[in-house]
Structure formats: C-alpha cells, structure tokens
Amino acid sequence: MFSHVTLGTSDIARARKFYNAVLIPIGLVERPVTPDGGPKALCWIIPNQQLPRFYIYEPFNKQAASAGNGNMVAFLAPSTDAVDAAYQAGMENGGYDEGEPGERPHYGNGYYGAYVRDPDGNKLHIVYRGDIA
C-alpha cells in the first residue's frame, strides 16, 4: 500500500538511537540513505525487502520538526513480546508513554498494542495483530 512513510526530527543522532531501539525488536533494520542533496535522513526496512520504507528526516525547510495533531504511524510487530520490548526500548531511549502495552479488544480479538511518542513528539503505535494472524 505504501512506498514509504516519513517523520521529521530536530536531532538526527537522537532519532537514530531511539528508532533503532524501537524498530529492531519488531524486525526492522536500518539501511543506508544515499545522499540526494536533501536534508539528513535515516531509513528502516524489513530485511530483504526494498519497500515499504520508514524515513526520519531533518525538515527540508530548516525549521524545527513538529509532530502533527492526529498523525500516527503504526508498526506491525511479530508478537506481543516484541510489542513489549519495543515499547520498553522507547521508554528507555527518550520516548514517552501514550498507552502501555496491552490487549485492545475493542479493536479486535487478539489485538495487542502500545503507544509511544518519539523524542520529537511523533506518535507511534506498535501492534501485534492476533486478530488477523
């Protein structure tokens, strides 16, 4: 469905630390970004897949990054343990809680997720979809 999703950061080094901590437990890996003349960027993919991609960029307009109200990126985790690990890693690497890991039966039987904001305020959802597994 998506080619890529992009969020902004005001601190690329801090973002790398946070996102590696959160995304590695759910099976994503950082890939090199070929400089294209634009701002500094980071990228994560599913191993051995070109797409989709998740990018973190310093804003092109050189202004401070800001989180959108109502925006959220949801990452699919392979297990409830991976949701727990990603959430905990987020808390330990500058993120803040928006909803502890747990079952969310109102979304579906077997739906298990957690919500965390990155250090720039972007809202993330880490979810195991036992309802469709």
Number of C-alpha atoms within 10 A of each C-alpha: 5 8 9 13 12 14 21 21 25 18 16 16 10 15 22 17 14 20 24 18 20 28 26 17 20 24 15 20 17 19 15 10 12 9 9 8 6 10 12 17 22 20 20 24 19 18 12 7 8 11 14 14 18 20 18 21 20 20 18 12 8 9 9 13 19 14 16 11 9 7 10 16 15 13 18 17 23 16 18 23 15 21 29 22 20 26 30 20 21 26 19 13 19 15 23 18 17 13 13 14 23 15 18 14 11 8 12 13 13 17 19 24 26 24 22 25 21 22 20 19 17 21 23 21 21 26 27 24 19 15 12 9 9
